[in-house]
């Protein structure tokens, strides 16, 4: 039903502008660029744009468009992979005529004239691939590559629990197209020498608690020493999950403002309610939060310990 209504909206608008969340990951970009490809290839004479800040480390995914505010007049705006409006990259999303949300995060802030949220989907890219699959839409290999990259990104290369039979089936369907899955997967795990050195630091200095919580605080001073920015720390977030007895973990990155960006991950206990209590949110097993100071970081760590303790009981 949703995609039927979306198709009607697309037919009714000449311009379609697609947004996604700030600090994009491959699913944000894959669902955004993939959807743009689908519209271009299946709906005639549409002006389709993708907006938001470009990220150097994800340049292999593709480039954003630079557009004037005037493009938003009578436009259909579609936001992918973004649970709440403060996280939408490029605040002009309100300037269009019609707004649509497509996402797989818990629906903490419903927005849009229509929305489609499926928290069981591994990724927004998977939800969009399902549309292509069911309606036998035409896509190019580049669109298939974008959607595949999104699925691979959000499932940790088919590692996480969200990877379902349907995920594999749709990924398999995308593999019919001519692109190199190996190239994508290498692009995702390839890190700079500086990030590799930071990985070494994280493994050496990670703190462990008896409840199975691991955590580390990365100061601005340390990031400067390694020549890294906050963005570059994305590659080390999954590291603690590969260490025995660790069931949930937090990576706390000091920002130039002195506040802390908190990346929370889990293999069991739900941690998104903790993120929500600290200016954040996300999935039960992968969330983000913000702490005003080191004392708040400590509070978050103690909440992680409690969550881990309750889970084990
Ligand atoms: Mn996603």
Boltz pocket constraint, residues with backbone or C-beta under 6 A from the ligand:
constraints:
  - pocket:
      binder: B
      contacts: [[A, 27], [A, 28], [A, 81], [A, 104], [A, 122], [A, 123], [A, 124], [A, 154]]
      max_distance: 6.0
